């Protein structure tokens, strides 16, 4: 198989639809890993864009000399490759000494340098995660729901083949999402949560049963990788809270709950939207939709926890 800039992307609701694509992605990832290396960054006159280095990697290499990378990139963009190489060559000794002292490493795919990272960087092969997803799918208990992969980034979403609970006539499955990067900028992430079959792509409910984010650093990844695999969890408590939330009307949201939601970081607009829903379950999903639509990272995670806490708190009252 030829390794190029192909991107695999598919959303699927049945194993029959997704399994062939998942198997193809495993083959692709295995071929990719065979030509991907992390080794000491070596600078020479070929480290220009036409010589096989990405713009981001070039900027990291040239960081000790302010403005050098953008100037070289500009020269190459204007067809002045010789001038770019001459300019780069004038700073070669300085850059070599800097990166030798730092112990910089280059992430290379084939002959192209994709990124420059520190000496403790540890690569997680795309193939490891793709193979793990395929093994889970072959048991029949898990189905590939979404697959996205490029040379530098991969995300796999698996869901249980059968629902683990039903709320308001909506089937809900467990979902496992893992994200990996080979660009020096994408952390390793693994999340277990809940998935509803309300649309083609599904929707995450406001609860994460397990969530982990680890940067690609030696000594920190081994345990996280071992935990990053589809697994069944106890859903009795989740089922009880969600079904109670589906039956519990919000009516007029008490001021104490409004104040609590505000203290959790929700805007007044979102609080009013939550209050306009007919049940606590709908309010939970309102918070979650807001989190996924408007926020990223830690803020989104915090709002997901708030959604679940809101449901548990309100139904217990």
N, C-alpha and C positions, 0 to 999 in steps of 0.2 A: 504494500500500500504506500502511495506517495504522501509524504507529509507536506502539507502546504498550510495556508491560512484558513482552512475550512472551519466552519463553525457548525456544530451540531446543535439543533434546537428543535424540540418536539414537545407538545402537550398531548397527553393520552389519557383515556379513561378505561381502557381495557388492556390486559396483558398482551393479547394478540396484536394490538395496534403498536405497542411500545417495545416488545421484546426484540424484534429484529433490529430496531434502531439502537437499543441498548447493547446488543451483541456487536453491532458495527462500531459503536463508540468504544467498546472494550478493545477491539482490534486496533482501532485508531490510536487509542491512548497507549497501548503497548508499543506500537511502532514509534510514537512520539517519545516515550521514555527512553528508548534505545539510543536516541540521538540527542538527549538532553543531559547536560553536565553542569556541575557547579565546581569551578576551579579557580585558581589564583588569576586575578585580572592582570592580563599582560597588555601593555599599551605599545602600539607601534603606529606607523603612518597609515595603516589600513583602518584605524579606528575613526573613520568618518562615515557619514550616512551611506555613501556609495560603497564603503568597504564592509558593510554588514553589521551595523550597530543601530539600535533604535534611538530616537531623539532623546527619550528619557534617560537611557543608559549613558548617552554622550554627555548629557548635562551633569550626571553624577560624576563621571570621570573628570569633567572639566571644572568641577566645583571650586577647586583651589584658586582658579583664575577667573574672577568675576567677568561675565560677559563673553567669555571665550566661546562657549558652546553655541550661543545664539548667533554669534558672528560667523562661526564656521558653518552652521546650518544655513545662514543667509547666503553665504558664498556658494554653497553647493546648490541651493535652490535657484541661483542665478547662473548655473552652469559653469562656475569657476572652481572646479574640483582641484585643479593644480594649486591655486591660491589657498584653498581651504587646507590642503595637505601641508603646504609650506607654513601656514599660520599654526597649525596643530604641531608641526615638527619643532617649532621654536620653543614650545613649552613642554616638550616631551620629557626632558630630564626632571623638571620640577614635578610633573604629574606622576611620573614613575616613582619618584622618591616618596611622594605623599601616599600613594596607594600601597606601596611596599610596607611603609610604616604602619598603616592601618590594617594591613592584611586583607585588603579588599578581594572579593571573589566576583567572578562573572557568571551569570546564568546564561548558558548558551544553548540554543536549539539549532542543531546542525552547525553551520558556520556563522550564525548570526548571534550577536550578543543582545539579549533581551533586557537585561537589568544588571546593575552592579550593587552588591550587597556586602554586609559586614562579614567578619571571619567566623561568626557563630551561626550563620544562617544554615538551616537544615531544610532540604527540599522534601516535599511529600509528593511522590509520583501520582499523577492523575490515574494511572492504571490501577493503583492500589484501591482507590475508592470505587472506580468503575467495576472492578472485579468483585468487590464486596457487595455492591448493589446487584450485580448479576446473580451472585450466589443466593442472595435473599429472594430475588424474583423466581429463581428456579425451584424454591421450596413450595411455591404456590401460595404462600401466606402474604407476600408483598407484591405490589404492582408498580412499575415505573410510572410516575405521574407527570414528571417534567424533567427533561434532560437539556442542559446547555453546556457547551464546551468549546473552548478555543485553545490555542497553543498555550496561553498564559493563565486562563481561568476556567474553572469547571464548577458547575452546580448540579447536583442530582437531588431530585425529590421523589421519594418513595412513599406509598400509602398502603395500608392494609387492604388486602383483596376484598374483605368483607367489612361492613360497618361494625364498630365496637359498641355503639349505642345509637339511639334514635331520640331526637328532641323535636317536638312540634312537627312531626312527620318528616323531619330531615334526617337522612342517614349521615352519620359522622364516623370517620375513620381516623386511626392514628396516622400521623405523617412524620417522616424523617427527612430532613434537609441537610445536606452537607455541601460546603463550599471550600474550594481549594484554589490556591494561586501559585503561579511560577513567575510572577512579575516583580517580586520583591516588595509589593505594596498590598497584596491581598492576604489577610489573615486566614488561618484555618478555622472554620466554623462548623458546628454540628448542633442541630436543634431537633427536638422531638416535640410535637404539638398535636393539635386536632385539626381536622380537615372536613369541611362539609361539601356535599355534592350539589350545591345550589347553582353552579354555573360550570362552564367548561374548565376553567382554571381552578375552581374551588376557592375556598376562603378560609384563612386561618382564624379560629376563634381566639378569644382573649385569654389564652392560657398556654404557656410553654411548660411542658412536663420536664424538659431538660434542655439546657442551652449552654454552650461552651464556645469561647473564642480564644484562640491561642496564636501568638505570632510564631513565625517559622524560626524558632531559636532552639539550638541544641539543648537537650536536657529537659525541655518542657513539652515536647510534642508526643513522646511515646505513649504516655498514659491517655492523652486526649484522643489519639488515633485508635487505641484499643477500645475506648468507649464509643467511638463513632461508628455505630452500626445499628441497623433496625432491630428493635426489641419490643416485645409486648410489655405493657405496664398495667398496673391495677387501675381500673376505670370506675370502680363502684362509687367512690366519693365524687368523682367528676360527674358521673351520671346523675347522682342524687342532687347535686347543686344545680346542674343545668336543667333538669326536669322541674325542680322547684322554681327556678328562675323563669321557666316558660309558663308556669301557672300563676306566678306572683305579679299582680298588676302594679304599675308604678303610680297611676293616678296623679296626685299632686306630690312631686318630689319634696320631701321635708327639707326644711332649711338646714338641718344638721347634716344631711347628705350633700346638699349643695356646697356647704362650707368645706366638707371633707374632700369632695371632688376638686374644689378650687385649690385646696392645700396640696393635692397630688399633682397640680400643674395643668389642669384642664382649663381652657378658656371659657368665658361666660357663654359664648356661642355654642360650644360643645356641650356644656352643662344644660343649656336650654334645649338642645337637640335630644339629649338623653331623656330629659323630663317629658318630651313630647311623645315618646314611645309608649306603647300600651303595656308592655311587660318588661320585667327586669332582663330577660333573655335578649330582647330587642335592644335594650339599653346597653348591655354588654357588647353586642355586635356594633353598635353605634360608636362606642369608644374605640373598638378595635379598627374599624374602617377608617376612623379619623387618624389613628396612629400610623396605619399603613399608607394612607394617602398623603399625609403631610409631614411625616417625620422619618428619620433614619437613626440607625445605631442605638446608643444607650437611651435616647429619649423615646424612641419607638418601643424599646423593650420595657421601659418603665411604665408606659401607657398600657401595654399589654397586661402587665401585672396589676395595674390599677383596675382594668376592666374585670379581671377575674376576682380581685378583692371586693370590688363593688357588688358583684353577683353574690359572693359568699356572705358578705356583710348584710346585704338587703334581705336575702332569703332567710337568714338566721334570726332576723328581727321578729 
